[in-house]
Amino acid sequence: MSMIKLIKPALAYADDIMEYRQEFLDSGDSLAGCGSLRTCTSAEEWIDELDMLEKKETCPEERVSSNTYLAIRVSDNRIVGIIDFRHHINHPILSVWGGHIGYSVRPGERRKGYATEMLRLNLINCKQHGLDKVLLVCDFDNAASKKTITTNGGIFEKEIIVDDDRMERYWIQL
């Protein structure tokens, strides 16, 4: 795996952000950890929304304040993933199956260790934001996510079923 860094989304990455989005749309895969990127028509629109979500004062009442980061491969300055963290999970969906953190890795960059490193780096952000533990949830049959979570200290709590989907809940102490 090449070295990565997490950075706040910026217009300098606009083309790569929209290419990332298109790769997921083309593959039919979910854009976990990307907020509204699926429905945004431009990188600028998406970045503006993320900026609004960062602060409790500007976050819409029905949403939860959060930070989203681009995972940038240092060697070529390319987005390999996107990860977020929600400042709290006092929300009916997040407290059950959304959790504190969501992430996705570009389809062509999977199985290279990026998700594990993205989560490790983001856990530092969570701790700096004052969290002492975080909830992560993954699909029951997503072996890659389970490995990413457990490698970063995730402790299995329980299995849940939401809309006929089996999921597993894990907690990570910071």
C-alpha positions in Angstrom: 0.0 0.0 0.0 1.2 3.5 -0.8 1.2 6.2 1.8 -2.1 8.2 2.1 -3.2 11.3 4.0 -6.7 12.5 4.9 -7.5 16.0 3.8 -10.6 18.2 3.8 -12.3 18.1 0.3 -11.2 21.1 -1.8 -11.9 22.4 -5.3 -8.4 21.5 -6.3 -9.7 17.9 -6.4 -13.0 18.7 -8.2 -12.2 16.6 -11.3 -11.0 13.6 -9.3 -14.1 13.9 -6.9 -16.4 13.7 -9.9 -14.5 10.8 -11.4 -14.6 9.0 -8.1 -18.4 9.6 -8.0 -18.8 8.3 -11.6 -16.8 5.1 -10.8 -19.3 4.3 -8.1 -22.3 5.1 -10.2 -20.9 2.9 -13.0 -20.2 0.0 -10.7 -23.6 0.3 -8.9 -21.8 0.3 -5.6 -22.7 2.5 -2.6 -20.9 5.7 -1.8 -20.6 5.1 1.9 -19.0 8.0 3.9 -19.6 10.4 1.0 -22.7 12.2 2.2 -24.7 13.5 -0.8 -22.0 12.9 -3.4 -24.3 10.5 -5.3 -26.9 13.3 -5.9 -24.7 16.3 -6.3 -24.1 17.7 -9.8 -20.8 19.3 -9.0 -17.9 19.0 -6.6 -18.5 22.6 -5.6 -22.1 21.7 -4.5 -20.8 18.7 -2.5 -18.0 20.7 -0.8 -20.4 23.5 0.1 -22.8 20.9 1.7 -19.9 19.3 3.6 -18.8 22.7 4.9 -22.3 23.3 6.2 -22.3 20.0 8.0 -19.1 20.6 9.9 -20.6 23.0 12.4 -23.5 22.4 14.7 -24.7 25.9 14.1 -25.0 25.4 10.3 -25.9 21.7 10.3 -29.6 21.2 9.3 -31.7 20.0 12.3 -32.5 16.6 10.7 -28.8 15.9 10.1 -25.8 15.3 12.3 -22.7 17.4 12.2 -19.8 15.6 10.6 -16.4 15.9 8.9 -15.6 14.2 5.6 -12.1 13.6 4.3 -10.5 12.6 1.0 -8.0 9.8 1.3 -5.2 11.0 -1.0 -2.4 8.7 -2.2 0.7 10.8 -1.6 2.7 9.4 -4.6 0.3 10.6 -7.3 -2.1 13.0 -5.4 -5.1 10.8 -6.3 -8.2 10.1 -4.3 -8.3 6.5 -3.3 -11.2 6.8 -0.8 -13.5 9.0 1.2 -14.3 8.7 4.9 -16.4 10.7 7.3 -17.1 10.8 11.0 -20.3 12.0 12.6 -19.7 14.0 15.7 -22.4 12.1 17.6 -25.0 9.4 16.9 -27.9 10.8 18.8 -30.1 10.1 15.8 -32.6 7.3 15.2 -30.8 5.8 12.2 -27.2 6.5 13.2 -27.6 5.0 16.7 -28.8 1.7 15.3 -27.1 1.1 12.0 -25.4 4.2 10.7 -22.7 4.6 13.3 -20.0 7.2 13.7 -18.0 6.5 10.6 -18.7 5.6 7.0 -16.1 5.0 4.2 -15.6 3.9 0.7 -12.6 3.0 -1.4 -12.5 3.5 -5.1 -13.4 0.3 -6.8 -10.1 0.0 -8.6 -8.1 0.6 -5.4 -9.6 -2.1 -3.2 -7.7 -4.9 -1.5 -4.6 -2.7 -1.0 -5.0 -1.8 2.7 -6.4 1.7 2.1 -9.6 1.3 4.1 -7.6 0.0 7.1 -5.3 3.0 7.0 -8.1 5.5 6.3 -10.0 4.2 9.4 -6.8 4.3 11.5 -6.2 8.0 10.5 -9.8 8.9 11.0 -9.9 7.4 14.5 -7.2 10.0 15.4 -9.6 12.7 14.1 -12.4 11.3 16.2 -10.3 11.3 19.4 -9.2 14.9 18.7 -12.8 15.8 18.4 -13.5 14.5 21.9 -15.0 11.1 21.2 -13.9 8.2 23.4 -15.5 5.4 21.4 -17.1 5.0 18.0 -19.7 2.7 16.5 -19.1 1.1 13.1 -21.6 -1.0 11.3 -21.1 -3.2 8.3 -23.0 -5.8 6.2 -22.9 -9.3 7.6 -21.3 -10.6 4.5 -18.7 -7.8 4.0 -15.6 -9.6 5.0 -13.3 -6.7 3.9 -15.1 -4.2 6.2 -15.1 -6.6 9.1 -11.3 -7.1 8.7 -10.8 -3.3 8.4 -12.8 -2.7 11.6 -11.3 -5.5 13.7 -7.8 -4.6 12.6 -8.4 -1.2 14.0 -9.6 -2.6 17.4 -13.3 -3.1 16.6 -15.1 -5.3 19.1 -18.2 -7.1 17.9 -21.3 -6.1 19.8 -24.2 -7.8 18.0 -25.9 -8.6 14.8 -29.0 -6.6 13.7 -31.5 -6.8 10.9 -32.6 -3.7 9.2 -35.1 -3.9 6.3 -34.1 -7.6 5.8 -30.4 -6.8 5.7 -28.1 -8.5 8.2 -25.6 -6.2 9.7 -23.0 -6.3 12.5 -22.2 -3.6 15.0 -18.7 -3.0 16.3 -17.3 -0.6 18.9 -13.8 0.9 18.9 -12.4 2.4 22.1 -10.2 5.4 21.4 
